[in-house]
Amino acid sequence: MSSSTVKPWRLEWTPERVRVFWDWYADHPTLQAEYCSKSLVHSMLDQMEKYIGMRGTFVDFGSGPGFVTEALLRRGIQTYAFDSSHTSVAALHARLGGQPGLLGAAVSEGRMPLADDSADAVLLIETIEHLDAATGQSLLGEARRVLRRGGHVVITTPHEENLRESEIICPNCHCVFHRMQHLRTFGVALLAATVEEAGFRTVVCRGTYFSPFRGLHRALELVRRRVERIANPHLLYIGQRV
């Protein structure tokens, strides 16, 4: 078949297809390096700590196999974990089940099985870009429902990602899709407006860089990036329920 006869078509990410995609990732340990939350979690939490208290009850929604959950537990934070992938939740249970501070881990496609006003922070770490606009707003509404007054929603996402640059084509069926299942891209203004629409007050929304390094190595790398004027690839948003 010549390239001229191929008719690419854009994949529609139904809930079932999303589950299949992330079940595959969770079931293959060699792919775990693809999770930003694995290599960047400490930098994410360190930056987050500048704006909110790292105590109380946290919700890690879109937890995947539990890299953020694990880091929170190590910091002594009581944590719930939810994800739409059954295999991801099973992997989280296998690694972290029974650890002190893990309040529960369950499959959820958008509703958080928690009481109103029961959490101090809801974390959507590298999650919102995987959701269409309607699903994203519904999830933000859920986050506001379960948060106590004054609680925080924390969002990280790629900063002004060019989605087309990460598209690939299936050589069998010729569907085109983002290699990490991203559906949306955000800049500072759009992300802030999106979350404020759900009833939050913006505490901070800025471009940033989450480093995989720690200590002196991280400090030197940040200096290099400033000197070379390298653009910030990540967004950090923190909003407060009012």
BAVODREN-526652 format. One record per atom (N, C-alpha, C): x, y, z. Coordinates in steps of 0.1 Angstrom, whole numbers, plus 5000, padded with zeros to 4 digits. Example, Ala and Ser with C-alpha at 12.3 -4.5 7.8 and 13.67 -1.06 7.14 Angstrom:
BEGIN
513249435078/512349555078/513249675078/512849785071/513749895071/512950005079/
***
This chain:
BEGIN
500949885000/500050005000/500950125000/500750214990/501550334990/500950444999/501850535003/501450645012/500250725007/500150734994/499050804987/497750744989/497650614992/496350554994/495950545009/496850585018/496550585032/495650705035/494550685043/493650785047/493550795062/494450875068/494550885082/493150935088/492850895099/491650945106/491950965121/491351065127/491751105140/490951015150/491650955160/491050865170/490150945179/488950895182/488150955192/488450875205/488850955216/489250895228/487950865237/487350755235/486150715243/486750665257/485850665267/486350615280/486950475279/486350385271/486950255270/488350255264/488550335253/489850345247/490850405257/490450505265/491350555275/491750455285/490850375289/491150265299/492150165293/491850125280/492750025274/494150085273/494250215269/495650275268/496350275281/495750315292/496450335305/496550195312/495650105309/495849965314/497149905308/497349935295/498549885289/499849945295/499850075297/500950135303/501250085317/500150075325/500350025339/500849885340/500549805330/500849665330/502249635324/502949735320/504249725314/505249805322/505949755332/506949835340/507949905332/508349855320/509349925312/508850065307/507550085307/507050215303/506850315314/507250275326/506950365337/507750495336/508850495329/509650615327/508850725320/507750685312/506950775305/506150865314/505950825326/505050895336/505851015341/505451135338/506051255344/506051255359/504951195364/504851195379/505851115386/506551025378/507550945385/508851015386/509351085376/510651155376/510551295382/509351355382/509351495385/508551525398/508051415405/507151435416/507751515427/509051495431/509651575442/509751725439/510051755427/510051895423/508651955423/507651885419/506351925419/505851955433/506151865442/505751885456/506451995463/507752005460/508552115466/508052255462/507652265449/507052395445/505652415451/504952315452/503552325457/503652365472/504652315479/504752345493/505052485496/505452565487/505652705489/504352785490/503252715486/501952785486/500852725495/500952595498/499952535507/500652455517/499952425528/500452345539/500352195535/501452125537/501551985533/501051905545/499851905548/499251835559/497751815557/497151725564/495751705563/495451585554/494251595547/493851485538/493951525524/494751455516/494951485502/494251385493/493851425481/493251335471/494151345459/494751225454/495551215442/494651155431/494051245423/493051205413/493851195400/493651075393/494551045381/495850995386/495750915396/496950865403/497950775395/497350705385/498150615378/498650505388/499850455386/500350345395/500750395409/500650535411/500750585425/502050645428/502750705418/504050775421/503850895430/502850975427/502551095436/502051055449/501150955449/500650895462/501750855471/502650785465/503850725473/504650845479/504850945471/505651065476/504951135487/503651145486/502851205497/502851125509/502750995508/502750905520/504150915527/505150935519/506550945525/506651075533/505851175529/505851305536/504851305548/504251185551/503351175562/501951235559/501551245547/500251295543/499251185541/498151195547/497051095545/496451125531/496351015523/496051025509/495050925504/494050975496/493250895488/493750895474/493650785466/494050775452/492950725444/492750785432/491750745423/492250745409/491850655401/492250655386/491150575379/491050605366/490050535357/490550395352/491850375354/492450245349/492450145360/491750035358/491749925368/493149865370/493949855360/495249795361/496149895369/495950025367/496750125375/496450115389/495150105393/494850095407/495349965413/495249855405/495749735410/497249745413/498049805404/499449825406/499749915418/498950015420/499050095432/498850015445/497849935445/497549845457/498749755459/499249695448/500349605450/501649665456/501849795452/503049865457/502849925471/501649985473/501450075485/500350025494/499649915491/498649865499/499149835513/498349885523/498749855537/499749965543/500150055535/501050155540/500250255549/500850295560/500150395569/499950525561/498750575562/498350705556/497650685543/497650565537/496850545525/495350515529/494550615527/493150605531/492250525522/492750495510/491950425501/492450445486/492250345478/492550365464/491450285456/490950355446/489750295439/489750345425/488950265417/488750305403/487650415403/487850525395/486850625394/487050695381/485950715374/486050785361/485650935362/485550985373/485251125374/484651175387/483851085393/483251115406/484151065417/484451145427/485251115439/484351055449/484450925453/483550865463/483950915477/483751045479/484151105492/482951195496/482851225509/481851315514/482151465510/481151545510/481451685508/482351745519/483151835516/483951915526/484851815534/485451715527/486251615534/487751615532/488251695522/489651695518/490251835520/491551835522/492251965523/492952005510/493151905501/493751935488/493451825479/493151865466/492951775455/493951795445/494751695442/495851705432/495451645419/495551725408/495351675395/496751685388/497551595390/498951605385/499051535371/499351625361/499351575347/498151495343/496951555346/495651495344/494751575335/494651705337/493651785330/493851785315/495051765310/495351765296/494751635289/494451535297/493951405292/492351415291/491751525295/490251525296/489751625286/488551595280/487951705272/487351805281/486851915275/486452035283/485352005292/484351925288/483151895296/483551805308/484351705305/484851615315/485751685325/486551775320/487451855329/486651945338/485652005334/484852095342/484052015353/483551895348/482851815358/483851765369/485051735366/486051695376/486351805385/486551925380/486852045388/485652065398/484452045393/483252065402/483351955413/483751835410/483951735420/484951775430/486051825425/487151875434/486651975444/485852075439/485352175448/484352115458/483552015454/482651955463/483351895475/484351815472/485051735483/485951825491/486351945487/487252025494/486552095505/487252115516/486852195527/486952345523/486152435528/486352575525/487752615529/488452685519/489852715521/490752615516/490252495512/491152385506/491652425493/492552345488/493252385475/493152275464/493052315452/493152225441/494552265435/495352155432/496652175426/496652105412/497052175402/497052125388/498452145382/499052045376/500152055368/499852005354/500352065344/500052025330/501152085321/501352035309/502352095300/501952235297/502952315294/502752465292/502752485277/501652525271/501452555257/502052445248/501752325251/502252215243/501652215229/502452195219/502052175206/501652025204/500352005204/499851865204/500251785192/500251855180/500551795168/501951735168/502851795175/504251745175/504451605181/503451565189/503551435196/502451335190/501951365179/501051275173/501751155165/501151045165/501650925158/500450865150/500850775141/499750705133/499950555135/498850485137/498850345138/499050285124/500050205122/500350155108/499350055103/498550005112/497549905108/496249975104/495650055113/494250105110/494350255105/495550315107/495850455102/495150565110/494750525123/494250635131/495450715137/495250845139/496250935144/495850975158/496850975167/496551005181/497751065188/497551135198/498651185207/499351065214/500651055214/501350935219/501150925234/500751035241/500451015255/499051055259/498151045249/496651065250/496251205255/497051305251/496651445255/495551495246/494651565251/493551615243/493551765243/494151835253/494051975253/495452035257/495552165254/496852235258/496452365264/497252405274/496952525282/498052625283/497752745283/498652855287/498152905300/498853005306/498553055319/497153105320/496753195310/495453265311/494353165309/494453065300/493352965298/493252875310/494352835316/494152745327/493552815339/493952935342/493353015353/491953035351/491553075339/490153095336/489252975337/489852865333/489152735333/488852695347/489852705356/489652665370/488752765378/488952895375/488152995382/486652975378/486352935366/484952905362/484352805370/485152715376/484552605385/484452645399/484752775402/484552825416/485752835425/486952845419/488152855427/488752995425/489453045435/490253165435/491653125432/492253185422/493653155418/494653205429/495453115434/496553155442/497753175434/498053085425/499153105416/498953025403/499353085392/499253005379/500453065371/501452975369/502653025363/503352915355/504052955345/504952865339/506152835348/506652705347/507652665356/508452545350/509452505357/510152385353/510252285365/509852165363/509952065373/511151985369/512151985378/513451925376/513451775381/514051685373/514151545378/515351535388/516051645390/517251635399/516851695413/517751675422/517551735436/518851795441/518751885451/519951935457/520752035448/522052025449/522952115441/522752095426/522551975422/522351945408/521152015402/520052015410/518852095406/519152245405/519852295415/520152435416/520952485404/521952405400/522852435389/522052425376/521152335375/520452315363/519452435361/518852485372/517952595371/518752725366/519952745372/520752855367/521052845353/521452725348/521752715334/520552745325/519352705329/518152735321/517852885321/518052955332/517853095332/518853165323/520153125324/521153185316/520853165301/520453045297/520253015283/518853045279/518053105288/516653155285/515853045279/515852925285/515052815280/513652825285/512652815277/511252835281/510852725291/509952765300/509352675310/508352585303/508552455304/507752355298/506452315306/506352355318/505352305327/504452425332/503252395336/502452495343/502052435357/502052535367/501652495380/500452595384/499352535387/498152605391/497752565405/497552665414/496952635427/495752725429/494652675432/493452745434/492852715448/492152805454/491552785467/490052785466/489452695473/487952695473/487452805482/486552885477/486053005485/484552985488/
***
